[in-house]
Amino acid sequence: MSRMVKDFIEVNQWESLDSLIERLTEIRASLPEVVEAEVKMRGDDVFGRKLSISYYRPQTAEEAESDARCAEAYERSREQALAKLHDELGFCRVPERKTGKLRIVA
């Protein structure tokens, strides 16, 4: 099962309703068929308004590889930070011991 990635398309400028409808039709035609797109108006009167279209798509192999590299690097950095903290606090690791099965005697 592949991960789904949220993707965004923004429509910044439109001059008329017809040009906006035409642009939205083009965008809808370029999206995969099973996508449920969500449209929101963002912005304000000072900086302007724009339409934001968001949808979920399957993650590409390149994105999955990049995520895996980042996850490994993040895990290593967390382990290093934890080891440094243990050293600063003088924390001693407790060796793991095997536990036997619990036997209930009535």
C-alpha positions in Angstrom: 0.0 0.0 0.0 1.5 3.3 -1.0 1.3 6.4 1.0 -0.9 9.2 -0.1 0.6 12.7 -0.5 -1.5 15.9 -0.3 -0.8 18.1 -3.3 -1.9 21.7 -4.0 -2.7 23.8 -7.0 -3.2 27.5 -6.7 -5.1 29.7 -9.1 -3.9 33.2 -8.5 -5.3 35.3 -11.2 -8.5 35.3 -13.3 -10.1 38.1 -15.2 -13.6 36.8 -15.7 -15.9 34.0 -14.6 -15.4 32.3 -18.0 -11.6 32.3 -17.7 -11.9 31.0 -14.2 -14.2 28.2 -15.2 -11.9 27.3 -18.2 -8.9 27.2 -15.9 -10.7 25.0 -13.3 -11.9 22.7 -16.1 -8.2 22.3 -17.3 -7.1 21.5 -13.8 -9.8 18.9 -13.2 -8.9 17.2 -16.5 -5.3 17.0 -15.4 -6.2 15.3 -12.1 -6.5 11.5 -11.7 -10.1 10.3 -12.0 -10.4 8.9 -8.5 -9.3 12.1 -6.8 -11.7 14.0 -4.6 -10.4 17.6 -4.9 -11.1 20.3 -2.3 -11.4 23.9 -3.3 -10.8 26.8 -0.8 -10.5 30.5 -1.2 -7.5 31.8 0.6 -6.0 35.3 1.2 -7.4 38.6 2.1 -8.3 42.0 0.7 -4.9 43.5 1.2 -2.7 40.8 -0.4 -5.3 39.4 -2.7 -7.3 36.2 -2.9 -6.5 33.0 -4.6 -8.2 29.6 -5.0 -6.4 26.7 -3.5 -7.2 23.2 -4.8 -5.9 20.3 -2.7 -6.1 16.6 -3.4 -4.4 13.3 -2.4 -2.2 11.4 -4.8 0.0 8.3 -4.5 3.5 8.9 -3.4 6.1 8.5 -6.2 9.1 6.2 -5.9 11.5 9.2 -5.7 9.5 10.8 -2.9 9.4 7.4 -1.0 13.2 7.1 -1.3 13.7 10.6 -0.1 11.4 10.0 2.9 13.3 6.8 3.8 16.6 8.7 3.7 15.2 11.5 5.9 13.7 9.0 8.3 17.0 7.2 8.7 18.9 10.5 9.2 16.3 11.6 11.7 16.5 8.3 13.7 20.3 8.6 13.8 20.1 12.1 15.1 17.6 11.2 17.8 19.8 8.3 18.9 22.8 10.6 19.1 20.9 13.2 21.0 19.7 10.6 23.4 23.2 9.2 23.9 24.5 12.7 24.6 21.8 13.3 27.1 22.5 10.0 28.8 26.2 10.9 29.0 25.4 14.3 30.5 23.1 12.9 33.1 25.3 9.9 33.9 22.6 7.4 33.0 23.6 3.8 33.0 21.8 1.4 30.8 20.2 -1.5 32.5 20.9 -4.8 30.7 17.9 -6.6 29.4 17.1 -9.9 31.1 15.1 -12.7 29.8 11.9 -13.2 31.7 10.4 -16.6 32.0 6.8 -17.6 31.5 4.4 -16.6 34.3 3.1 -19.6 36.1 -0.1 -19.2 38.0 -0.5 -21.6 41.0 -3.9 -21.8 42.6 
